[in-house]
Amino acid sequence: MAASKHRNRAQQRVLQTLSVLIDRGKAGALPGEIANAIATIPSNTTRDLANLQHGGFARTVDGRWYAVIPPAAATKIGNL
C-alpha cells in the first residue's frame, strides 16, 4: 500500500497548525496568523485549534494560542 493512500488533508492541516504553534514558541499566534501561515480558511483553524486543545496539545491565553506538550508525552520523550 502506498503511504499517500492513508494521508488525510484535515489531519495534515492539524499537524501544520501544531507546527506553527511550535515555531511561534512563547510568542504564540492568533488564529488568523495561523490560517495565513498554512493557507487555510479561519473556520478550519478554529476547528483545528479546538481539537488540539481538547487533546492537550494547545492552549489559549488572551486570544493567542500556544503549543503544549501533554504530561504523558513529555514523560515518554524524556525517556528516549
N, C-alpha and C positions, 0 to 999 in steps of 0.2 A: 504494500500500500504506500502511496506517495504521501509524504508529510503534509503537503498543501491541501490534500483532501480533508484533513482534520482541522484546518485553520478556520476560525470564525471571526468575522470582521468586528463584531461587538466586543468580543473578548480581547482581541488585539488592541482595540481602542482603549479599553480599561487599562491594559498594560502600558500603553502610551501615556495615559493620564497619570498613572503612578510614576512613570519615568520622569515626567515633567515635574511632579511634586518633589521627587528625589533631587533632581537637578537644581531646583529653586532653593532647597535646603531651608534654612531659618527664615528666609525672606518670604516663603510661602508664595501662593499665587491666587489671583482672583479667578473665578470660573471663566470669565471672558478671555483672560490671558491664556488659560489652558486650551480653550476652544480654538483660539487663533493659532496657538503653537502646534496643534495636531490637526488643524484644518477640518474641524467638525462644527456642527451647529451647537449653540448653547444648551438646548434641551438634552442632547446626548451627554454633554459634560455634566449637567446637573444629575442625570440618572447614574452616570458612572461614578461620580463622587459619592452619591448616596450609597452605592453598592460597596465602594471602598471603605466608607465609614462603617457600614454595617459589618463588614468583615474585619474591622480593626486595623485597616491599613492607611486610613486618613482621618484627619480631624480638622475642624474649622474653628477659628477664633476671629471674631470681628469681621466675618465675611471672607477672610483669607483661608486657604486650605494648605495643609501640611501633611507630608508623608509620616507614617507611624510604622514602627516595627513592632508587631504584636509580641508580647512577652514570650509566648511559646516558640515563636520563630527566633527571637533573639537568643534564647537558651540554646536552641539547636545550632544556630550559626556560630555561637561561641564555642561549641564543642567540635567544630570541624577541624 
